[in-house]
Amino acid sequence: MGAAQLPSTEFEDTDVGGALIEGIAPVDNLVQLLGPDGKLRHDEKFSPYLARLTPEKLRSFYSDMATVRRFDQEATALQRQGELALWVPLTGQEAAQIGSGQATEPQDYIFPTYREHGVALTRGVDLSQLLKLFRGISNAGWNPKDTNFHLYSLVLAVQTLHAVGYAMGIQRDQATDAAMKPAAVVAYFGDGASSEGDVHESMVFAASYQAPVVFFCQNNHWAISVPFEVQSRIPLVNRASGYGFPGIRVDGNDVLAVHAVSQWALDHARSGHGPVLIEAFTYRLGAHTTADDPTKYRLAAEEEKWRAKDPLVRLEKYLRAENLADDAFFSSVKDDGDELAAYVRKTTLAMTVPDIRSSFANVYAQAHPLVAEELAWFENYAASFAETGTGSAAGNETGAP
């Protein structure tokens, strides 16, 4: 095993960070194929991946990014109107998610955090079902077996351990079944989660067993109110060499570069060469969650600087310049997004609150005497409210959370 030797890449107006302590060399090989000006850059290793992209594929990158941004706006509005308990915005990170998500194959398995709405879209998840979790009526609204897109993880970084374990399972299945399609696992996490011990442990196991897993870190610069410079004294991608596997830093606002790098990493993992760390250098334009106020800890000038690197704007510039999309296309994408938003709103408002007794029924696959005892206590407790005329504590079938 060894760190990947990647070529230095010319890029424009992109902060790549650098060393904060003497003796550590700064990263200078950020992969960028499409600059903020909408013009292509050449990269010896990854530019050939562009030749594989059809005009339809390029347009699908834009439509997916625009669609999930519109969904994000609608979900934020629903939370502000009291229809969701919380929402986790993704605006600004669309290219990182759509580029990587579209690079996966159906047999690959995805372990998200709680912000990967764009990846969910690429995997065919009904976006309205994501909102069951944030409405507080379900632990999830989708079956992971249908799309190989796992449930959201609200416990920071725990999904990286799950991902490596799953990848090791794939590794063993493939060893005993020659007809099985080569598959890889993608573990998504943020720069804040990278400071958790679970990430370290998962990378140790992944490297030790050459597990087919791609660690995809969306470095959006802020772990809630803590800037990345406080979290790590060196660029995050440098950590990969310490574990003995390749690390690649990519412009996370460049969907073409993210897609190319993700394809390379997934091919590397599927072919038995072990894990890869991708650091997608991007920016969270909005709040960490709707419970957060970013104006308390960062300047508006910083946000405006990154708005100039908007992943949708740069791809639109390219599509128009190359005559790959016209006004009719962009208008159609907007209409489709509005239609999705209306569907999501209607579906969310129609979601009912389940009887809380179902939670007792779902603890174990078979009846358990202790759960039955707890249910009996709860039913007596709920009945006491009905007797005093204050209503039932068991929940209702129609109300919002």
N, C-alpha and C positions, 0 to 999 in steps of 0.2 A: 504494500500500500504506500501511496505517496501523494503529496499535494499536487493538484493539477497545475501544469505550466500553461497559463493562459496568456494570450498576447495583450499587450497594452492597446488601448482603444482610444481613438480621438473622440472627444465629445465636447459639447458646447453648453455653457451655462448650467452645469450640473455640479452641485456640491458633492464631493465624494468623501469628505471627512479626511482624517489623517491622524497621525500619532499625537497623543497627548502627553507621552512621557519620552524622555530622551532614549535613543537607541532602538526605538521601534519604527520601522519604515512605514510611511503612509501607503495606503492602497492607491494605485494609479492605473488599475486595469478594469475599471468599471465598464461593463459591456453596454453599449448603446448603439442601436441601429437606426433609430429615428429621433432626430433632435427636436427640441421645442419649436424650431422653425418649420417643422414638417418635412425636412429634407433627410434623405438617407445618408448614413455614415457607413464606411466600409470597415468590416472586421474580418480578418483572415479566417478565423475559426467559425464564426456564426453567420456571416453574410450568406454563405451558400444555402442556409435554411430558408432564406427568403424566396429562392427559386421554386420552392415547393408550394408556396402560397398562391392560390388562385384568386382572381378578383372577388369571387363569392366569399372566399374565406376572409379576405381583408375586410369586406363589408360586414361580415358576421362579427368580427372583432368590435367594430364600431356599434353595431346594433345591440350587441350584448352589453357593452359598457353603458350605452345610453339607457337601455332598459333597466338595468339594475340601479342606475343613479335615480331614475324616476321612481322606482320602487322604494328606494331609500328615502326619498323626499316624502312619499305618501306615508310610509311607516312612521317617520318623524312626526308628521302632522297628526296621525292617529294617536300617538303617544301624548302629544301636547293637548289633545282634546279629551284625554282621559280614557281612551279605549285600549291602551297598552300600559302595562306597569312600568316598562322600561324599553328603550330602544338603543341599539348599538350601531351608529352610522358608519358607512364605509366611504363616503365621498372623498375622492382624491386617490383612492387605492384601487380603482376599477381595472386599470391595466395589469396590475400585479395579479389580480384574481382571475380575470378573463383570459389573460395570456397563458397563465399556468393551467387553469382549469381546462381550456380547450386543447392543451397539449396531452392530457391524459387519455388513456384508452378505457373502454368499458370494463375490462377486467381489473384495472387498477382500483385501489381502495383509498378513500380520502378520509383523513381525520382532521376536522376543522376545529377552530376555537369557537368563538361566538360572533365573529364579524364576517365570515366567509359567504356572504349572500351571493356574491358574484360567482363563486365556485359552485354553489348550489344550483344556480341557473344553468351553468354549463353541464351539470350532471343530470339535468332533467327534473329537479325537484320543483314541485309547485310552490312558488314563493309565498303564497298566502299561508301555506302550512307552517312556514317558519314562525309566523306570528302567534301560533298557539302557545308556544313557550313564553313569549314576551307578554301575552295576555294573561298568563298564569293559569291556564286551564289544562295544560299537558306538559309532560317532560319533553315531548317532541311531537311534531305533527306528521312525521313521515317515517316510513319503514326503510332503514338503511339497506336492507337486502334488495330493494327494488332498484337502487341507483348506485350502490357502493359508495354512498356518501353518509358518513357516520353522524350520530347525534352531536349537537353542539355541546362543547365542554365549557362550563362556567367556572370550573376549578382550574386556576391558571396552570398551564403547562402539562397537566396530567395526560392529555391526549398524545404527547410525544412518546410516553412510555407504552401506551396502548398501541400506537402505530408501530413501534419497533417489535413488540410482541407479535402483532399481526403479521408483520413482514417476515419474522422468523418462522411463523406458521406456513406462510406461502412458500418459503424456501424449502421446508420439509415436504410439503405437498408435491412440489415440483420434482423433488428427488425421487418420489415414488410413483409419479404419474407423468410419463414422457409425453402424453398427449395434451397435457395442461398448457394453456397459453402462458407465456412468460408475463408476469405481472409485477407491479411495484406498488408501494404505498407512499402517499404524500402526507406529511405531518405539517400542518400550518401552525404558526405561532408568531407572536409579536416580539418586538425588541424588549418589552418589559418582561415577558415570559422567559426570555433568554437568560435572565438572571436567576431563575429558579433552579433548584437542584435537580428536578426531574429532567430538565433538558440535558444537563451534564450526564446523568446516569443513562439516559436513553442513547446518547451519542457514544458512550463507552460500550454499551452492549451492541449497538449497531456496527461499530467498527470491529469489535472482537469477533462477531459472527458474520461479518460481511453481508449484513441484512439488506435486502433490496428496498431501501427507504430513502426518499428525498425529503430532507428537512427544509421547509420553505418558510423563511422568516421575512415577514413584512415589517421592515424597519421604518415605521412612520414617525420616528423622531421623538415621540412622547409616550412614556408609560404613565398614563393619566397626566399628572403635572410634573413628572420627573423627566428632564431632557436626556437623550441618549448619552451625551457626554458625561453625565454623572453615573450612568449605569455601567459603562465600560471604558477602560482606559485605552483600549485599542479597538480598531474596526472589528465589528462582530465576525465578519467573514474569516478573519485570521485564525479564529478558534479551530476551524476545521483541520488545519495542519497539525494541531496538537493532538487530535484524535487519529490522524493518519488517513484522512480521506479528502477528496477535492472540495474546495470552497470557491464559489463564484459570486461576485457582486455584480448585480445588474441594475440598470436604470429601471426602477419599478414603475415609472410613469410612461415607459416605452413598451407598448403591448407587443410589438414585433420582437424586440430583444427578449422580453420575458418568455414569450412563446418559444423562441429558438433555444434559449438556455434551458428551459424546462424540458423540451424534447430531448436535448443532449443528456441531461441529468437522468431522465426516466429511462432512456436507452441504456445508459451506463448501469443503472440499478438493475434493470430487467435482465441484462446480459451476464449477471453474476459478478460484477466488479465492485459491488458494495455501495455504501451510502454516499450521498452528496449533500452539501449544505449550499443552499441558494439564499443570498441576502438581497432581497428586493428593496432598493433604496428609494423610498417613496415618502409620502407625507399625508398625515391625517388633517384634512382641511377643516373639519368640524370638531365637535366635542367628542371626548372619549365615549361617553354615553349621554343620553338626554338628562342625566342627573349631574352633568359636569358643566362648568363654565370656563372655557379656555381663555377668556379675556383676563382671567385672574392670574395667569402664569405665562402668557406669551403675547408678543406684540403683533398688532395688526399688520405691520410692515413685513413680518416674517410670512404670514399667511398670503399676503399679496404677491410676494416673491415666488411662492410655490404655485399660486393660481396661474402664473404665466407659464407654468410647465404642465398645465392640465392635460391629462392623457387623451381626453376626447378631442380637445381643440387641435392638438398636434396631428392626430390621425385624420381628422377632417381636412386639415390643410393638405396632407399628403394625398388623400383620395381625390380631392378637387383638382390638385395640380396635375395628377396623372390621369384625369378624366375617368376615374373609376367609380365616381358617384356624383349625382347631380342634385338639384334642389328637390326634385320629386322623391329621391331616396331619403334625404334627411327629413323631409316632411312626413313621409310614411313612417319612419322610425319614431318620430315624435307622436304621431297618432297612435301607433302601437303601444307606446309607453303610457299614454293617457288611458288607453283602453285597459291595459294591465292594472293601472292604478285604480281605476273604477272597480274592476273585478276584485282586487285585493280589499278595497274598502267594503264593498258589499259582503264579501265572504267573511271578513273579520267581524263586522257588525252582527252577522247571523250566527256567529260562534256561540254556543251555549255553555254554561258552566255545568260540568258534570256533577253528579251526586258524589260527595266526598267519600261515601262508602266504597266506591270503586277503587279508591287508593288502598284500602285494606285488602281488597280482593287481588290486587296486583303485586303484593309484597312477595309471595311465593307462588310457585307453579301449582302446588297442592295446598290444601287446607292445613293451617298450623294452629295448634291450640292456643298459643300465646296471642296470636293475631286475633283469633276469635274472642278471646277474653278482652282484648283492647277494644274490639268493635262493640262488644256488649256494653262496655263502660261508656263508649262514645254515644251509643244509641240512647242510653239512659240520660246522658248529659244533654243531648239534643232534645229529648222529650221534655226535659224540665223547662226549656224555653217556650215550648208550645203551651205548656200548662199555665205559664204566667202571662201568656199573650204577647210575648215579645218577639215571636217568630222563631224559626228553626235555625240552628247553627249548622245544619247539614248542607247548606247551599241551596240554590234554586236552579231551575232548568232553563231560564231565559235571560237572567240579568248579566250585566257586565261584571268583571271581577272587582 
